[in-house]
Structure formats: structure tokens, C-alpha cells
Amino acid sequence: MLQPTPGPATTPPAPASPVPGSPVPSRSMPNDDPERRFRSLPFALRRWSFSAIWRQVRMPVRRRRWQGLNRTVAAPYAKAAAPKAEGISLAMGDFSGQSGLSRAALYELERLRQSVPDLEAIDLNAPSPVETTVGTLYLLSAPDTFARLLPLIAPERIAEAHRIGLWVWESPLFPEDWRFALDLVHEIWTPSAYSRHALIQADERVPVHVRPHHVGPPQRVAPLDRQAWNIPEDAFLGLAIMDLTSCPARKNPWAHVAAWQAAFGDDPDKVLLLKARVSKRTRVVLDELAEMIGGAGNIHVFEAHLSEAEIAGLQRGADVYLSLHRAEGYGLNIRECLDAGIDVLATDWSANAEYGPSYDNYHPVPWRLVPYRDWTRHYPDGAFAWAEADIAAAARMLRALAARSAGASAPALPDRALS
């Protein structure tokens, strides 16, 4: 495991993490926020188009409308105070979506089927009718989807069912937009203590249990065809996969590009693939990354819908998986790569700091806490802090990993070693 060394202390220690048991942060204050330039003029004008401003003006009204719709749809499905739990077992969720949440739901569905052989399932995107009474209901999708998910079954079918929700959250504060869903479930499963810390704040009458995602054994898939991607066979290959559709700031793609550039410049034998999923309002991030990359040919940002097997192939073909996130409710790609034996270099804060240290191929990047800041204002309750990864430390670690991959000695860094 790589142990990074913080630079000289130039600021007081960062405040303690709001989550008990979090690792010690970096005390250094490097130039670790490459997004800063895009928050300033003239670059900020691209983010703050007329449509973007109008969207922010309308957002409070839209949130109230969503909350009203959720309450209206949920009202007939209120949970029984004393469920009888007599009937079939049913799982409902977004099992065919493109997000990591969908993959996590599939993992949980597979685990449940091992212990509940007669489990039936309803996919949000390909529903099938259920005509019998449900005794145990597993809602394996976030409350954001309930307005579409619940109407797929008649309220009377689940009226007396014991309901379990699989929820994951990535900020330290409970999402108020989910409060309506507390009346629908008897208990909550969440994959990390970090996520539980946020969810237990809502209602002490609803127990919240930590149930790590059931990441299956690595798939037997062919690794990435480097020739098809015009990547030299002997190149050191980094990979980052991120969903930027709602809050790019949380995944922090700018830090990934900056760390790779600081480590390797435009070396064509050191290649980073960054798979990004964006929405109409966050597409501007692709322009920002392109501006950072310039004419360098060793960082490739791409959009594509990939199957599970194709994602697994990308992971298997990488020499290192990079995640310089600001917060993670679990970090499914991180966990999958760790299980596959791929070196993972990640901000050592939030959920991945719980399971990462148990892997020899986990390399923790130090961090400092900074106030939440995000031009999309994805989190309306923004009075919290999240982590800013130490880019200089990440670059040093990347160079050491590349040297080890090439069979050379790791760079001589006095306070850090390869093990």
C-alpha cells in the first residue's frame, strides 16, 4: 500500500470529520482545487447561461412540486403499524438502469435470491404484474424513484407487508426530499456507516442497518482491447468512471485531470480514460475538461453507454483506478476494482475509507475538509463539508505506481513506501 506524505503544514489542522472513525486528513494546503478557475469570470459565464439561471430561480418551486407529488403518490401506500408479513417476497427497483445505483440494486437482488428462492421482482423499466399479496417488500431503489415505482403495484397488495428500503446517501445531512418515504418503510438498509450517519438523523423510529453492497466475484471478461482504443500495449493505464448528471462537483473530474497532468504531463505512455455520464445542464463540464487537457493526447474523456461486461472489461484493463471524489455513499467502482485486484487510488474520506484499508491494493489519498460548494446546488441543505483531495500527493502516488508497474524502483520519497 502506498502511504502518502502530506506536504509542509501551512494551515491549521482541518476540522474533524462529521463521521466518527474517519481517517486523519492532510494538513497540507496544496493548489488542490482546479475547478476554481471555472467558477471565475470569464469561464463562469458558460455555467451561468440564461437557462441555467432560470432553472435555479425556478428550483424552489420545482422542489415543492416534486415533494407534493411524492406525498400524493405515497399516501395510499403508507406502511402498516404492525405488518403481518404474510405472502410472497417481492423486490422492486431500477434493475436495468445505467447508473451505479442500478448495479448495486442488482447485486442486492442476487444476494436476496440466494436466501429467498421464491423472490419475485419488478423492474422499474420493465414491470410485470403481481396479483398476489406481498408479505415482505424490498424497495431496492432510492426514494427519488418511488413516484414511478410504487404505482406498478396495487396498494392493497402491499398493505400488510413488512417493507425494507435500500438507501444510500453521500452527504452528511439527511435529504429532506426523502422524508416522505419514512412513512413507507419499516427499516432501512444502507451500505456504509457514513451513509447511516446521515439517514439516522431523520427518524429514530425507523432503524437503519449497515449492509455493505454484495459485490459479486469479478466477472470473467476479456480486458480492454487497448488496440481498439489506440492505447499502447505497454502504457500505464488509469481509469475513472463517474456520473456527472446531477452534481459534478462531488465526483470532482477536474482533480482527476490535474493529478494525471501533475504526475505525467503529456507522456503518451501514461494514459487516463475518464468515462463520464452528463446531462444537458452539466455538459459544460466536458468543455472545461477539454480546456484543461488541451492538445495532450494521453487523457481521453468519453461518453458511452456500456454494459456490465464492458464496464468490467474497462476495469480489468486498467493499471490503476482513480477516484478523487469529494464524497461517496459507498463507491461501487472502487469496491469492484479492489475485488478485481486493480490498484485503487482514492480520496480516503467517506464510505470507501471504511472498507478500503482492508485491501493491499488500496492507496489512500489525503484530504482536507472544505465547505460544500456546487454551482448546480444539488444539495439544498448545503451546510456541510466534504473532502478536497491532495492533488500533489495523488500525483506522487501515481508516479510510484507507474514505476512499480514498469518494474522500476519507486521514486525515493522519504516518508512513503510501497508494500
Secondary structure as UniProt FT lines:
FT   TURN            20..21
FT   HELIX           34..39
FT   TURN            41..43
FT   HELIX           44..47
FT   HELIX           50..74
FT   HELIX           75..77
FT   STRAND          88..93
FT   TURN            95..96
FT   HELIX           100..115
FT   TURN            117..118
FT   STRAND          120..123
FT   TURN            124..125
FT   STRAND          134..139
FT   HELIX           143..145
FT   HELIX           146..149
FT   HELIX           150..152
FT   HELIX           155..157
FT   TURN            159..160
FT   STRAND          162..166
FT   HELIX           176..183
FT   STRAND          187..190
FT   HELIX           193..199
FT   TURN            200..202
FT   TURN            204..205
FT   STRAND          208..210
FT   HELIX           227..229
FT   TURN            233..234
FT   STRAND          236..243
FT   HELIX           248..251
FT   HELIX           253..264
FT   TURN            265..266
FT   TURN            268..269
FT   STRAND          270..277
FT   TURN            280..283
FT   HELIX           284..293
FT   TURN            294..295
FT   STRAND          299..302
FT   HELIX           308..317
FT   STRAND          320..323
FT   HELIX           332..339
FT   TURN            340..341
FT   STRAND          343..347
FT   HELIX           352..355
FT   HELIX           356..358
FT   TURN            360..361
FT   STRAND          362..365
FT   STRAND          367..371
FT   TURN            375..376
FT   STRAND          385..389
FT   HELIX           391..405
FT   TURN            406..407
FT   TURN            414..415
//
